[in-house]
Structure formats: C-alpha cells, structure tokens
Amino acid sequence: MTDLPHIANHDSAPGEDDDLVRQLGLADKGVSLAKSEGRVYLRISGVVEYQGLRVAYDLVPTQGVLAKPSKWRKMDADSRSALLRERAADAAIAELQADVAAFVRELADACDDCDMDPDPFMQGLSDMQVAEPAGMVFDRIRTRLEHAVEREMEEQHAERTRQSINLAEYPASFDVARRMKRKFIAVLGPTNSGKTHMAMEALGKAPSGVYLAPLRLLALENYERLQEMQQHGKPLKVSLVTGEERRLVPGATHVASTVEMLDTQTAVDVAVIDEIQMLSDRDRGAAWTAAVCGAPAKVVYLVGAPEARRAIEVLAARLECELEVHVLKRKGPLTVEPTAVRKLSNLRRGDAVICFSRREVLMWRDMVTEMGLSVATVYGNLSPEVRRAQAQRFREGAADVVVGTDAIAMGLNMPIARVVMTTTVKYNGYEEEEIPAALARQIAGRAGRFGVHEEGLVAGYDNETHSVMRELLREKPVPIKTTGFAVAPTLEHLHRISSVTNEHALAKLLKRFVHNIDVPDGFFYPRITEEQFERAAWLDTLDLSVAEKFALSLVPISSKVPALQHAWETWAKSLAHKKITHMKPGDTPLHYMNLQEVEDACRLYSAYAWLAYREPEYFPDTELAQRLSRDASERVDAILQDQNSAARKRQPRRFRR
C-alpha cells in the first residue's frame, strides 16, 4: 500500500517556543509545538509495540490545541508555560500512549483478519501531520483500511465473476440448439420484396415451427396468418405467446411469439426470426442474439434488411451452422416525387403522413381531417389491437389517409400509395437527430404495395424534408456491426454471480455483469438498458429476492408516465410484503376518460398481465387484466374515430372521390 499521502506540513513554532518546550523538559517526553491551519498546538511522539510491530506515532492529544496564533503571540512566557504544563502533563502523555496502543492492536488485528499488511496504515500515525486530535486520525486510517478492504474484495469479486461467466461460451448455454445440426437461411431484401412471405410459406409447410416477431402486433398478425394455412387438408394448430398474452392450443404444431418469449427447450423443424437487422438495436438487440444462438430448429430463417448479411455470415461461422443466402429485390419501383407536397390541399387518398411523436400525429390528424380527408391514426403508444383496427380502416377504404409515426414501418401491411414525411428529425431518447438512412428506407418502402400500386412514391412535406429524404434514400446501406453482439443478463447469470460474490443487490449484480464477466474476444458483449439499471437501484431498497427484482425490472411499463410509474412502484412494494395485488378497473369509467388516459389505462392492464404470468401467486387476475386491456383498446379506437368525424364535420368533404 502506498496511498497514505502527507496531508499537511505543520509550520515550526518560533525558536523561542522551542526553547520554552526544552526548558520545561517536555522535549525529552516527545512533546513539540506546531503552528498550522490557524492554530498553535501540541504534538506528542512516541513508540508502541504489539506482536513484533514497532509503531512510531506523532499525534495531537485530545486537548492539544492551545490557541489561535494571534492570541498565542499576545500571551507572556509565564502564561504559555502554564498552558504547556497543563496540556502536556504526564497524564495526557500516558493517555495518548494508551489510546495509540489500543488503536494499534485494533488495526493490526483487523489487517490480520483480512490478510493485509498493516505497515502502510500504521505509517499514518506518524506521517499524517494534521492539526486534528489523534481520534480523528484514527478514524481516517480506519476509513482507509475499509476502502482498501473494499478494493480488495472488489478485485476478488471481479475475478470470481470473470471466472464464472465467459461470454465466448454463450452459444453453448442453449443446450437444445447446441445439440442440433442447424441450417440458417437468410432471406434479405427491402420492404415489399416478399421476403417475409417466402419465410412464412416455408414455416407453414413445416411439420412444426415458430415465428419470432419484434412486436406483439406482428406476432398477432402472423398467428392469424398461420391459422389460415393448411397441411393435409386441415388447418394448422397454432399458439400465440407474447409477454402479455398466451393463447395455447392443445397439440399445437406452430407458435407465433415475440422474440423475447422464444422457447429454447422445445425443438421444432423451422424457425423464422423476423427483422434480423434488429441485432444492432441498442436496447433490444440482445433478444435477437439469443434467438440466433438459441432457436432450437433444424432450419432457421433470418429475415430482414440486406445490411444484416455480413453479421449473419459471421454468426453462422461462429455457430458452425450452414448458411444459405437469398437476396430479394423490391417487387415494384420506389420513386421520389419531383417536388415537395407543400400544401395540405396537395395530400390525396392513399397517402401516409409520417411524424415522429404522438403529439405531432394528433396535430397532423386534425389538420388533415379539417381539409376533408378521413384519417386512420397509428403511433407507438397505441395497443396492437388499436393499430390493427386503424390499419384495417385504411385498408378497407374507410379512411383516406393514414397519419402515423415510424410505427407503420414494422408490422402493418397497408395499401399506401405515397409516403409523405413531415420531418426527418426524431428524438432518439437523448436528443433530436436526423433519422438514419436505414429507417428512412424502411418507412419509404411502405409505399407502393405490390399488387395494389404499380410503384411507390415518396415525398417530403416541405422543401428541406423533401431534399433530405432524397439524399437519405440515395445513401448506400451501412452494414450492421459484425462483433460485439449484445447479450442481456439472464436470471441464471445473476444467480451465478451472486453465488461467487455473495451479493444480492440487483444493481450491483447487473453492474458486475456489464463490467466484470469475461469477454475474451468481444464477439459477444454484455448489455443492459439504462432504465433497467435505474429500476434495479430503487428495487434494492425493498425486501425482494433477486428473481423478484429481476422480473420487476423488466416490466414493460413507462417510467415517464407518473401514473404508470406509481402503479409499478405499488406492485413492487406489495410483492415485497407478499400481498396479493388484484386488478381493478379505474375509479373513472373509460367513457369519461380522455384519449391519453385511456391509452395509459390500456398500457397499465397489459403490464399487469405481463407481471401476472411471471408472479401468478401475487398477481392472479391475468384474464381480467387482458379483458380490461381489450376494453380500453376498443375505447381508444372509438375515441380516434369520433375525433376524426368531429374534425371532418367542420369542413366540407372536398377530397372524397
């Protein structure tokens, strides 16, 4: 240990004071005078011995501070002598010697207990030249020892964590997939290239299989799509599994699931992993890493954007899986219009008007409807059921225009003739920034539904947005990264770290997972979301098991909405007290709530259902929560239609054809 700095240099007292100390015979007893930090004080030096240790000290006794320098200078020699005799009496010297001896024993024993060298800490008794009584110096040294022990324990725990989890061996943790001879088939292409259709046809013909979706909406749509398929003249038996809902069919051969809900233990013939480029997603990419490594299927279809090709190739090589690649082209051309739209009156039936926030969507919805066009509304805060209902209105012609966020870019098949961008700037969770070219292509690609339109059209509403979109669509796709594939902690990981460190705080376990596990080549890399870590710190204040805290940290509910955050905290506290939490409708009936309130109620009920599947003993009302969620979704859809109708009544129907 070399971290015991010389804290302060004390100024020597004037020569006459040194003479006075010698004249009084105090120098022979180890007494000296010092002046620093605006004080004149005594220091007493000596030596104590303990179990072979010989420890020198130079400390200020309890009553060692004599006066301020200004007052000391005004005192005559007799007054100074009297004060020195009083404060440096034999009893005071003996008291300090006894205190130091007791502290040396304490420190030596503590160092022995934690197998540390006591010498560096003992040196502080003579080197720490501060104008503080000995007791405060003892406390400083104790604190240093505590910090040194903590650092030592930290190093030991970090090393034990590294030894307990090696991410290079991550694929081997999926036992069923590891034992199978798997083949990867990558089906890559832009939007409207038929890639999902190709993979789903193969899945429907397989004796058994699973479809893994990025969204509940996509899982639901492809669940119904599989139900319409037949084998040997009979409809497929299909189950739906999402975080918030289970529709389990006895004897089901196929499952439509969200990617996080992958069953890694049940072997199937074919798996389809959709939107494979999500491997690079900052918050959710770990779910795709797990799906690629752990999907227990003989054939795994990897469906997505062409920029994922190189990442797929390196993953296939790492996992020793045969790889077949199909690159599809868009079935119809995508064309940027010559000029920007510029006026609301230039909007037309079949347009999709794109914004990047709920507030903007509702504002544009009102402006468009007041021009006489009917509108379907789609944004991320809406439940999958409402998004589907709104999309269906557009498909059936009940709505002339769809106004939405980039939520339309994934999972909604609509006959969009033209995509109109109101902006190319989006909040990324930290700041406003221009959307990446990949997202611009995905949104624009929704225009020109094959079989409905001969081509897809893209335009910006204003000149600047139009120009930026043109440039973004010209950009060459940037391949996603081919290393550092995200791996999220599992409960097994956390239990393993806890067993070797004896730590039970979720925040500490998550931090160890991110910073201490072994990542020898960086091919797989640990990731947690910032929100999960923040939640973990709060959950650690409650009497919950690691498993309970881990589940609560993952509940899909927004911490930015006060009512939802309050509900989540209430659930956590109830679980800590082992109280059963029932799902009850809100005090205010749905038909008295505004749109935002009903949306939040829907999200609350869905979050309860998600938690109920994981802690059914304490959250037993799964079916009720799902029913209330459906009721709230229907009310949201009704409100949107009512608002659309009310706005249209204010203006003539100039655009109806």
N, C-alpha and C positions, 0 to 999 in steps of 0.2 A: 504494500500500500504506500503510495506517495502523494496522497491527496489531502495532506494536512498543511495548508498554507500558513505562512506567518501573517497573522491577521492584522496586527498593528505594531508599530515600533514606538515604544514609550520614550519620551524625552528624559534625559538625565536631569535630576534635580540640580539646582545650583550647587556649586562647590561647597558653600557654607553649610548647606543642608547635609551634604555627605559627611562633612566634618562633625556635624551635630550627631548624626547617627553613630559615628565611630566613638565620639566622646561618651555617649550613653551606653556603649558596649553592645549595641544592637547589631552591628555589622557582623560580629562574631556569631550571632544567633541566626544569621541568614537574612536579616532584615535590610531592605533598601527602600529608598524613596523614588517615586517616579512621577512624571507630570505629563498627561496627555488627555485628549478628549474633554478639555476644560476642567480637569480635576487633578488635585495632588493626592497621592495615595501610597499606601504601603504595599510592598511585595515581600513575601517570605519564601525563601528557597530551602530545600531540604531533600532528603532521600528516604524512600521506604522500600522495604524488601518483602517479597512474597513468592514462595515456591521457586526460588532461584532467580527471580526477577529483581533487578535493582533499578528502581524508577526514580529519576530526579524530577523535582517539581519546582516551579517558580510562580506562585499564585497570590492573589489578593485575598486576605482573610475577610470574614463576614463584615467586620467593622473597619475595613482597610481604607476607605475613602476618608480623607482628612478635611479637605476644604477646597473651595474654588481657588484658583491661582491668585486672583485679586485679593481675596480675604487672607490667604496664606502670607502674601507679601506684607500685609499690614500687621501681622502678629509679631510680637517681640520674641526673643530667643527663649525666654522662660515659658511663654505660652506654648511655643512649638514643642519644647522639651516635655512639658506636662502632657500634651496630647499624644506625643510619641510613646511615652512610658505607658500611658493608659491603653492605647490601641495595640501596642506590640508587647504587652505583658506576657510572661511565661505561659499563662493560662490560654491566651489567644493563640500563641505558637503551638502549644500542645493540642489545642482543639483542631487547628488546621492539619497538624500531622495525623491526628486520628481520623479526620474526615478523608484525607488523601489515602490513608492506609485502607479504609473501608471501601473507597471507590476503586482502588487498585485491585482489591480482592474481587469485587463485583465484576470489573471489566475483564480481569484475567479468566474468571470462571465463565463469563458469557462468551468470550473468544474461544475457550476450550470446548464449550457446548456446540459451537457452530464451526469448529475446526478452522479457526482463523488465527493469524499471527497477531498477538496483542501489541507488539512493539510500536508499530506505526501509530496506534491510537494512544499509547502511553506517552509518546513524544509530545502530544498536545499539552500535557501538564506543564511542560517547561517552555515549549515553543510558542504557545498561544498568548502572546503578550497583549492582553486587553485589560482595560480598566473595569473589569467586572469581577464580582466575588467568585470564589472558587466553585460555589454551587452551580453558577451559570456555565462555567467552563465544563464542569462535569456533564451538564445537560447537552452541551454542544457535542461533546465526544460521544455520549450515548446516541445522539441523533446520527452521527457519522457512522457509528457501528451499525445502527439499524439500516441505514441506507446501503452500507456495504453488504450486509446480510441480504437485503432485498435484491441488490445487483447480483450477488452470488446465486441466490435462488432463481432469479430471472434467467441467468445463464444456464443453470441446471434444467429449469423447466423448458427453456427454448431448445436445448439439446435433446431432452426427452421427447418433446413434441416432434422434432425433426426425425427422430428415430421411429416414432410411432406411425407417422403418415408420410409416405413417399408418393408424390403425385405422378411420378413416372409409371407407377404401377396402377394408376387409376382405372384403366380398362379392365384389369383383372378383378376388380371388385364386383363386376357384373357376371356372376357365375354362369348363368344360363347362356348368355350371349357368348361368353368366352369359350364354352364347350361346343358351340355350334360352328359349322362351316358356313359362314355368311357371305353373301354376294351383294355388293352395292350397285344400284343402277341410278345414275344421276340423270334427271330429266330437267334440263335447264333451258330457259328462254324468257323473253319479255312477257309482259301482261298480254293476254289474248293470243297466246301461241299454242294453247291446247295442252300444255304440259300437265296440269292437274287432271285433265280428262284422261290422258294416257295412263297416268299412275292409278287413278281410281278404277279404270276399266280392268287393269291387272289385279287390283285388290278385290274387286267384285267377283272375279273368276277364280280366285284362290280358295282352297278349302277352308282356310282360316286366315284372319288378318286383323290389323289395327291401323287406324288412321290417326295421326297425331297433328293437331291443329295449334296454331299460335293464339287463337281466340275461341271463346265459347261459341261465338256466332258461327265460325267455320266448322267447329265440331258438330254443332246442331244441324247445319246445312248438309254436311256430308253424312251424318247419321241418317237423315231422311233420304239422301241420295242412295245410300247403300240399301235402305229398306225397299226401295223401288226396284232393285236388281234381283235377278233370279238365278238359281242354279238347279238344274234338273227339273225345271218347271215349277219350282217352289221359291217363294220369296226368301231372301236371306234373313236369318235371325241376327239382329243387331242390338247391341247395348250401347248406351251413352254414358260416358264417365267424364265429368268435369269436377272442378273443385267444389262447386256449389250444388251439383245435381248428379244423381245416379238413376238411370233407367236400365235396370238389369233384367235381361230376358233369359229365362232358364234355357240352357242349351245353346246359347248364342255362339255363333262361329266368328262373328266380327264385332269389333268395338270401334266406336268413334270417340276420341278422347282429346282433351287438351294436352299439350306436350308435357307439362309438369306432372300429369297424372299417369304417365307411362307405367304399365305393369311390367317390370323387368323379370318376373318369375314365370310367366306363362308363355311358353314357346308357341309361335304361330308360323304360318307359311310366308306371309307377306306383311311388311310394314311400310307405310307411307309417311314420311316426315316432310311436312309442308313448310314452305318459306325457309328453306335451309340457310339462306343468307343471314338469317337471324343469329347464326353462330357468332356474329360480330357485335350483337346488341350489347350495350354497356350494362344494362340491368338484368336482361333475361337470357343472354347468350348461353349461360351455364346449362339451361334446360335442353338446349339443342346439342351441346356437347354430350350430356348424359344420354340423350336419345340416340345419337350416332354410336356411342360406345356401348350402350346397353340394350338397344332394341333387340329382343330375342326372336328374330325372324330369319328364315333361310334367305329371303331376298328383301333388301331394304331399299325402297325408292326414296331418293333425296331430290325433292322438287323445289325449284327456286330460280333465282336470278343467275345469269351466266357468270357474274363476278365471283360466285362461290366456287367455281370449278377448281381452281388451284388448291383451295382449302380442303375440298373434298378429296382431291388426289393425295395430299399429304396425310390426311386422316386415314384413308383407305390403306395406304402403305404402312402407317404406324400400327393399324389394327390387323394387318395381314389379311385384308379382305379383297377379293377380286372386284374390279371396278369396270363398269361399262357406262359410257357417257353418251347421252343423246342431247344435242343442241338443236332446239327448235326455233324457227323464225316466226315472227308475228304473222298472223293469217291475213291481216289487212293493213294497208299503209297508215301511218300516223303522220299528220301534216300540221305544221304550224301555220295558222292563218296569216295572210299578208299584213294585217293591221290589228291593233288592239280593239277591244269591244267599245270602250269609251263611254257609252251611254246605256242606261238601264233599258231604254227602248230598243236597243240592239240585241238584247237577250231573246232567245227563242226556245220553243219547245224542244226537249231533248238535251238541254244544257245541264251541266253540273257546275255549280258555282262553288269554288273552294276557298275556305277561310282556315284559320288555324287556332280559333278559340270558340268556345261556346257563345260568348257574348257577341262576337263578330257574326257567327252563324245566325243568331236570332235577329241581329240588326239587318243583315242582308235579306233574311227571310221576309221581314216586314217590308223592306223596300221593294223586293220583287213582287210580293203579293199585292202591294198597293198599285203596281203597274198593271195588274190584271191577270198575272200568271199564277196558277196554283202551285204549291210547293210541298215537296217531301223534305224532311229535315233529318240529317244524320250527323251525330257527333259522339265522341267517346264516352261522355257521361251517361248516354242512354244505354239501357239494358239491351242485350242481344235481341230480345223479343220485340222491343220497340224499333230497333234498327231494321229488323226484318219486315215489320209491318209498314214502316215508312218506305222502304225499298220496294215492297210489293205494290204500294200505291203508285209509285213511279213506273214500275214495270207494266202495270195494267192500264196506264194512261189516266188514272185518277189525279195525278199530279203532273204538271207540265215540266217542272224544273226540280232538280234536287239541289239543295243548298247544304253543304256539309264540310266537315274537316277532312283531313287525310285519312279518317276512319273509313272512307269509301275505298281507299287504295288496297284494302285487305279484307277479303271475305264477303263482299257484296257484288253479286253479278247483276248489273243493271244495263239497260239499253241506252247508254249515254252516247249522244252524237258528238257533243263538243264539251271539253273541259275548259272552264274559264277560271283562271287564277286571279283572285283579288289581291294577292300579295305573294312574295316568295320569302318572306321573313317569318320565322317561327321561334317561339320560346322553347329552349331545349332543356329547361329545368334549372338553368343557371343564368342564361342571358338570351337576348334576342339575336338570332343569327340567320344567315341565308340558308335555305334548305339545301341538303346535299343533292348532287345530280341524280343519285340512285333513287331518292324519294321523288324527285321531280318526274323521272321516267315512270315510276310506278303509278303515280297519280295520273299523269297524262295518258298512260297506257290504258286506262279505263274507258277512254273514248273509242268509239267505233266497234261496238260489239259484233263479233263475227256472226254472219247470218242475218243481221239486222241492218247494219250500215256497211256501205262499200269501203269507207275509210273513217278514221278517227281524226277529229280536229282539236287543236289546242290553241288557246289564246290567252293573253293577259287582259285584265280589265282596263288597266291604264298603260300608257306607252312604256314606262320603265319596267313594270312587271312583264309586259309582253317581250321586251328586249332580253330581260334576264332569263325568262323561260326558254327563249330561242337558244341562248348560249348554253344553258344547262343541258338541254336535250342534245346539243352537239358534242358535249364532253364525252370523252371515251370513258367507259366504266372502269372504276378503280377496283382491282381485285381485293377481296377482303383478306385479312391477315392470315398467315399460314403458320403461326405459332402463338403461344400464349392463350390457347383455347380455355375459356372460363370454366371453372369448376366451383360450384357452390357447396358450402358445408352441408353434410347430412347429419342427422341425429347420431348416427354411428360414429362419424368423425369426432363430434363434440364429446361423446362419451369416452372415446379413446383418449382424447387429450385430457379430459377430466381425470381419468384413471391414472395417468402418469404424472399429473401436476397437483392433483387433489384440489383443483379449483372448481367452483360451481357457479361462479358469476358468468352469465351468458355473454356479457360484453367482453370479458377477459378471454373466454373461450373462442369467441369469434375473432378477436384481435390476434390470438395465437394462431388460429387457422390461417389468417391472412399473412402474418409476418414470420411465423416460425416453422411451418411444415416444410418438408424437403421438396424443392422444385429443381431437381438436378440439371435438367436441360431446358426448362422454361417452356416446353411444348404444351403442357397443361399448367394453368396458373390459377391460384385461389382468388375468388371474388365474393364480396358481399355487397349489398346495397347500403347506401348511407342511411336510408330510412330504417332498415333492419337494425343497424348498429345503434341508432338513436333510441329505438324502441327497447333494445336489449338493456341499455343503461337504466331506463326507467323501470323495466320489469325486474331488474335485480334488487329493487327496493322492496319487493313483495316476497312472501314465503311461498315460492313455487319451485317445482322440480325443474331441472334443465330441460326435460322433454316438454313440460307445460310452457315454459318461457319460449322455447324454440317455436312451438306451434303458434303461440300468440304473436310472436314477432313477424310471422308470415301472413297473418290475416289480411285479405285483400280489401282494405278499407282506408279511405283517405284521411291522413292526419291533418290535412289542411282545412278540413271542414269541421268546425268546432263541435257540432252535434254528433258527428260520426266519431271523432276522437274521444269525446266524452263517453259514448257508448262502449267503445273499445276498452277504455280505462275501467269502466264499471264491470265489464265482463272479466277483465283480468283480476280485479280486486275480489269479485265474487268467487272466482276459481281458487284464489289464494286462501279464502276462508271456507272452501269446499261447500259452497252454497249452490243450489240448483238455480239456474237462470232460465226463466221461461220467456218465450217470445210473445209479446203482447202488441196488438195494434196501437198506434199512437193515440194520444188523447184527442187529437184533431182528426175528424174523418177526412178521407182522401179528397172528397169533392169540395172541401173547404180550403185545401192547401193550394199554394201557387205551384208553378212548374218546378222551380228549384227544390221546393220542399218535398214534392212527390218523388223527384229524381233521387234525392238523398234518402228518402224512406225506402225506395227500391234497393239502393245500394246497401242500406243497413240490413234489410232482410236477407239479401244474398250473402252478406258477410257472416251473419248468424248461422246460416245454413252451412257455409264453409266450415265454420268452427264446430258446428254440431256433428259433422262427420268425423271429426278428429277427437272430440271430447263429448261423446254422446251421453255419458253418465250425468254430466253437469249442464249440458245444453240439449235437452231432449226433444225440442219442438221442431225437428227438421221439416216435416211435412207442412206444418203451419207456416213456417218461415217461407217455404217455397210458394205456398198459395198466396201469402201476402205479397210476395215479390211479383207474382204474376198479376195480381190485382193492381198493384202500383204501376206495373208496366202498361197495363191496359189504360189506366187513368192518364199516364204521361202521353200515350198515343192520342187519346181523346182530346187532351188539352192542346196538343200540337195541331190537330185538325180543326179544333174550334178557333184557335188563334189565326190559323190560315184563312178560315172562312170569314172571320170578322174583318181581317185586313182587306180581303178582296171586295167585301161589300162597300168599302169606302171609295172604290174606283170602278169604272166600267170595265167590262171584260174585253179589252181591246185586242188581246192576243189569242183568244180562243179560235181554233180552226175547226 
